[in-house]
Amino acid sequence: MSAESDSPETDTKPSMKHRLKAWWDGYELDGGKRSRKSGTEPEREKIVIDDSPPTVKGWSLARQQSVVTLFGEGMTRCVPDDAKTKLTQPLGINKALSVAELGSGLGGFSRWVAEEYNAYVTGYDSDQILQDAANEMTKMAGLARKINFLHCDFENFNPKQRSADVVYTSEALFPVANKAGCFAAIFKLLKPSGQFMMSDYMLDGTAPDAPELKAWRDAEPIGANPVDVQETRKLLTAAGFDVSIAENITIEYKANVLRAFADYAARTSNGEKSGHLHEWILKEGELWMGRIKMMEAGHLKVFRIYARKPVEII
């Protein structure tokens, strides 16, 4: 019988699990064996991964490393702690509520919620590579008992019905074409009186097929299907939600992104080394600056929307 060994010392190519653990713990993998880096602290920038040329297509380990370097532990998107708080604090999350995150990525936001609110969280994501990495990071953080990650397809989302009191998502649903179906599934996922909070890229008066959006849409790694904020409200209402808040947070969002890249530049100018990751971070920067360019031109905005599933009347 052949099975993948849990030992990182094997003659075969290291698995994703072992490569991630080695990176996280400060080891350098050579074939199937690992050797501790010199010094008392892990030096991630010295670990060289044999990746393809820098790209934002897919989630190679080097790309995972680069976004974490930019945005913080377990974060694939720019959602600093104050933005996490603004998105989740109004929801009254506590250990008695079941919480779900859509687009959980590497699990950084889910782990933050679990620790900040002592909550149990289910993270849904459509990328299996990110989900596998999120599971490993969560085990290493000692939070596997409180967080569960599930693979899904947001175009055909079919979560367990009435399994969550709270659902939140940040900049994860704009690629979804079937937004009506996705919102209907989220409505079914929530228990009666359940709450849904989302922030995402949306339009505000710009047509979805406007030529001004073409370059940005083409550059998005998994596509982009943003809709007008008013259309978003209509789709949520049609799904059964009561929508009470639609707040334009574009200025705040742009500032957070630009601050993350400025912070990286400051750290490298002060001597922090990023090694092979520097080229990956530059490639990531092209993606994010393309988004910022659309926002500065007024073609793309970021909205935070709050909706609630009505209490059932029997």
WOCORHU-V674330 format. One record per residue. N is the residue number from 1. SS is DSSP state (a for helix, b for strand, c for the rest). PHI is phi in degrees with one decimal (* if undefined). OMEGA is omega in degrees with one decimal (999 if undefined). Layout:
[[N:SS:PHI:OMEGA] [N:SS:PHI:OMEGA]]
This chain:
[[1:c:*:178.6] [2:c:-109.4:179.1] [3:c:-147.7:-179.8] [4:c:-72.1:-179.6] [5:c:-74.6:176.1] [6:c:-80.2:178.7] [7:c:-82.0:179.6] [8:c:-76.2:-178.2] [9:c:-99.2:-177.5] [10:c:-141.0:-178.0] [11:c:-81.3:-179.3] [12:c:-91.3:178.5] [13:c:-62.7:-178.0] [14:c:-58.7:177.3] [15:c:-72.6:176.5] [16:a:-57.1:-178.8] [17:a:-60.8:-177.3] [18:a:-72.4:178.4] [19:a:-65.5:179.8] [20:a:-64.2:-178.4] [21:a:-63.5:178.9] [22:a:-63.3:178.2] [23:a:-60.4:-175.3] [24:a:-64.3:-177.3] [25:a:-88.8:177.8] [26:c:88.0:177.9] [27:b:-105.1:174.4] [28:b:-112.7:-179.6] [29:b:-86.0:177.0] [30:b:-125.5:-172.0] [31:c:69.0:178.2] [32:c:-106.0:-176.1] [33:b:-103.5:-179.5] [34:b:-124.3:176.9] [35:b:-135.3:-176.7] [36:b:-69.9:175.8] [37:c:-69.4:178.7] [38:c:-68.7:-179.8] [39:c:97.3:-176.3] [40:c:-89.5:-178.9] [41:c:-114.1:176.6] [42:c:-59.4:178.7] [43:c:-119.5:-172.0] [44:a:-61.9:-175.2] [45:a:-67.1:-178.8] [46:a:-90.6:-179.6] [47:c:-78.5:-177.2] [48:c:-106.3:178.1] [49:c:-103.7:-179.1] [50:c:-80.5:-180.0] [51:c:-102.0:174.2] [52:c:-71.8:177.9] [53:c:-55.5:-176.3] [54:c:-52.3:-179.6] [55:c:-156.2:173.5] [56:c:-101.4:174.2] [57:c:-88.6:-179.2] [58:c:80.2:-175.1] [59:c:-127.4:173.8] [60:c:-62.1:-178.9] [61:a:-60.9:179.4] [62:a:-63.5:177.8] [63:a:-67.8:176.0] [64:a:-58.6:178.6] [65:a:-61.0:-175.4] [66:a:-67.4:-179.1] [67:a:-70.5:176.4] [68:a:-66.5:176.1] [69:a:-60.2:-178.7] [70:a:-79.3:-165.4] [71:a:-110.3:177.2] [72:c:107.8:-174.3] [73:c:-52.1:173.8] [74:c:70.1:-175.6] [75:c:-104.9:174.6] [76:c:-96.6:179.3] [77:c:-131.0:-177.8] [78:c:-86.3:176.7] [79:c:-133.7:179.5] [80:c:-64.3:-173.2] [81:a:-58.4:179.8] [82:a:-67.6:176.4] [83:a:-71.1:175.5] [84:a:-60.3:-179.3] [85:a:-62.5:-179.1] [86:a:-63.2:-178.6] [87:a:-78.2:-171.7] [88:a:-109.4:-175.5] [89:a:-58.1:179.8] [90:a:-64.2:-175.3] [91:a:-86.2:178.2] [92:c:61.6:-177.0] [93:c:-66.7:173.9] [94:c:-150.0:-173.5] [95:c:-67.4:179.8] [96:c:-85.2:-177.0] [97:c:-100.8:174.1] [98:b:-88.7:-173.3] [99:b:-117.9:176.7] [100:b:-129.9:172.7] [101:b:-111.0:176.3] [102:b:-100.0:-175.8] [103:c:80.5:-172.5] [104:c:-76.6:174.9] [105:c:55.2:179.1] [106:c:-81.9:172.1] [107:c:86.0:-177.1] [108:a:-62.0:-179.7] [109:a:-68.8:178.9] [110:a:-61.1:179.2] [111:a:-65.7:177.8] [112:a:-61.7:179.6] [113:a:-62.9:-179.3] [114:a:-60.4:-179.0] [115:a:-81.2:-176.8] [116:a:-66.7:-174.4] [117:a:-114.1:-177.0] [118:c:53.3:-172.7] [119:c:-108.5:173.2] [120:b:-99.4:-170.3] [121:b:-126.9:169.4] [122:b:-111.8:178.9] [123:b:-103.0:178.4] [124:b:-108.1:175.5] [125:b:-149.6:-177.6] [126:c:-91.4:-177.8] [127:c:-105.8:-176.0] [128:a:-66.4:178.9] [129:a:-62.1:178.7] [130:a:-64.5:-179.3] [131:a:-64.7:177.6] [132:a:-61.9:178.7] [133:a:-65.6:179.5] [134:a:-62.4:177.9] [135:a:-60.9:-178.8] [136:a:-65.6:179.2] [137:a:-62.9:-178.5] [138:a:-68.4:174.9] [139:a:-62.6:-178.9] [140:a:-65.6:178.2] [141:c:-83.4:-179.5] [142:c:73.6:-176.4] [143:c:-116.0:-176.5] [144:c:-61.7:179.9] [145:c:-71.8:-174.3] [146:c:-103.7:-175.2] [147:b:-130.1:177.9] [148:b:-126.0:-179.7] [149:b:-110.1:-178.9] [150:b:-124.2:176.8] [151:b:-80.1:-178.4] [152:c:-153.1:172.7] [153:c:-120.2:-176.4] [154:a:-68.7:174.6] [155:a:-73.2:178.1] [156:a:-135.5:-173.3] [157:c:-71.0:-177.7] [158:c:-141.9:-179.8] [159:c:-75.7:176.5] [160:c:-64.2:-175.9] [161:c:-71.6:177.1] [162:c:52.5:-178.0] [163:c:-109.1:-177.2] [164:b:-133.9:172.1] [165:b:-87.7:-176.2] [166:b:-136.8:173.3] [167:b:-128.4:175.3] [168:b:-135.4:178.4] [169:b:-156.0:179.7] [170:b:-129.4:175.6] [171:c:48.3:-176.8] [172:c:-117.9:-172.9] [173:c:-103.6:-178.3] [174:c:-62.7:176.0] [175:c:-74.4:-173.9] [176:c:-71.0:177.7] [177:c:-82.3:-177.5] [178:c:-88.5:-176.7] [179:a:-68.6:178.5] [180:a:-60.5:179.4] [181:a:-67.3:179.6] [182:a:-65.7:179.5] [183:a:-64.8:177.5] [184:a:-63.5:178.8] [185:a:-67.8:177.7] [186:a:-64.0:177.7] [187:a:-59.8:179.3] [188:a:-70.2:178.1] [189:a:-63.1:-177.0] [190:b:-78.5:170.9] [191:b:-76.3:175.6] [192:b:-55.0:-174.4] [193:b:70.0:177.4] [194:b:-67.8:-175.0] [195:b:-116.3:178.0] [196:b:-128.5:176.8] [197:b:-123.4:179.9] [198:b:-135.1:164.6] [199:b:-126.7:-176.2] [200:b:-164.5:174.5] [201:b:-74.7:179.6] [202:b:-140.3:177.0] [203:b:-103.5:178.6] [204:c:-144.4:-178.3] [205:c:99.1:177.9] [206:c:-90.7:179.3] [207:c:-69.9:-179.7] [208:c:-56.9:-179.0] [209:c:-99.8:-179.8] [210:c:-60.6:-178.7] [211:a:-61.3:179.7] [212:a:-63.8:-177.5] [213:a:-91.9:-170.0] [214:a:-59.4:-177.4] [215:a:-61.2:178.8] [216:a:-65.1:-179.2] [217:a:-60.1:-179.4] [218:a:-65.1:-177.2] [219:a:-83.0:-179.2] [220:c:-68.6:-173.2] [221:c:-58.4:-179.5] [222:c:-120.3:177.1] [223:c:87.2:-179.5] [224:c:-147.1:178.6] [225:c:-134.4:-179.4] [226:c:-71.7:175.3] [227:c:-124.6:-180.0] [228:b:-64.4:-178.4] [229:a:-59.4:178.3] [230:a:-69.6:175.9] [231:a:-67.4:176.6] [232:a:-60.6:177.7] [233:a:-60.8:-179.6] [234:a:-63.7:-179.3] [235:a:-66.7:177.4] [236:a:-66.1:178.1] [237:a:-64.1:178.9] [238:a:-63.0:178.4] [239:a:-74.5:178.1] [240:c:118.7:-176.9] [241:b:-77.5:163.8] [242:b:-95.8:-177.5] [243:b:-101.2:-175.5] [244:b:-117.2:-177.8] [245:b:-136.2:169.7] [246:b:-139.2:-171.5] [247:b:-111.4:176.9] [248:b:-78.8:-178.5] [249:c:-116.8:-175.5] [250:a:-58.1:-178.0] [251:a:-60.4:178.8] [252:a:-62.5:-177.9] [253:a:-65.9:177.4] [254:a:-57.1:-178.7] [255:a:-61.8:179.6] [256:a:-64.9:179.8] [257:a:-63.6:-178.5] [258:a:-63.3:178.4] [259:a:-66.4:179.9] [260:a:-62.9:180.0] [261:a:-73.3:177.3] [262:a:-65.7:178.6] [263:a:-64.7:177.3] [264:a:-62.3:179.4] [265:a:-60.9:179.9] [266:a:-65.9:-179.2] [267:a:-65.4:179.8] [268:a:-70.1:178.2] [269:a:-69.5:178.2] [270:c:-91.6:173.3] [271:c:108.9:178.2] [272:c:-67.0:-178.6] [273:c:-99.1:177.1] [274:c:-114.9:175.0] [275:c:53.6:-177.4] [276:c:-66.6:-178.1] [277:a:-71.0:-175.5] [278:a:-57.4:179.5] [279:a:-66.0:177.4] [280:a:-66.5:179.6] [281:a:-66.8:175.6] [282:a:-62.5:178.7] [283:a:-65.7:176.8] [284:a:-62.3:179.1] [285:a:-61.3:177.7] [286:a:-60.1:179.0] [287:a:-62.7:-176.0] [288:a:-71.0:178.3] [289:a:-71.0:173.3] [290:a:-64.6:177.1] [291:a:-66.3:179.8] [292:a:-61.7:179.4] [293:a:-59.6:178.1] [294:a:-64.7:178.9] [295:a:-68.5:-179.2] [296:a:-66.3:177.6] [297:c:-81.9:179.5] [298:c:83.9:-178.0] [299:c:-83.6:-175.8] [300:c:-135.0:179.1] [301:b:-134.6:176.7] [302:b:-119.3:-180.0] [303:b:-121.0:171.1] [304:b:-106.5:-177.0] [305:b:-124.3:176.3] [306:b:-114.3:179.0] [307:b:-140.4:-177.6] [308:b:-134.6:174.3] [309:b:-84.3:-176.5] [310:c:-61.4:173.6] [311:c:-69.2:179.7] [312:c:-74.0:176.5] [313:c:-104.3:-176.9] [314:c:-99.7:999]]
